[in-house]
Amino acid sequence: MLPKLDPLLHSQLRLQIVTLLAQVESADFNYLLEQTKASRGNISVQLNKLKDADYVQVTKSFGKSYPVTTCQLTEQGREAFAKYVDDMMAYLGPSKN
């Protein structure tokens, strides 16, 4: 039987965000904006959902003269992402190489 996929990570934009954050220690909001090509509002909503699930930590600070939002994957988020990848591999089946 195939595993149930994490519905939080099965959303395209949330999966993009988590995948990007899994590759770096942290990323600012503008980096996520540039990489995903999503709107500010949509990224903000999806980050809040990931934050509420304790998958992402969001830190707000103040730069030179503007606010800075920095995001990083939590340990729980890393574990959920690794499980999601493993579960997707079960759907894809064994490699035929």
C-alpha positions, 0 to 999 in steps of 0.5 A: 500500500502506498503511503499517505502524502503530507497534504501540507507539503503536497501543495506546489508552492509550499513544496517549492518553498521547503525544497529551496529552504532545504538547500540553504541554512536560511533565505530571505523573503525576496529570495523565495519571491525570485525563485518561485515567481509567486506573488508576495501575498501567496508566499506570505500565506504559504509561509504562515501555513508552514510556520503554523505547522512548525516546519519553518521558522520566520524571523522578522528584523529591520535592515538598513531602512527596511524590514527583512524577513528571513526563513529557515527550515526547522528540524521538524520541517527537515524530517517532514520533507525527508519523509515526503521525498521517501514517500514520493519515491514509493509512488515512483517505484524502483529505478529501472536503471 
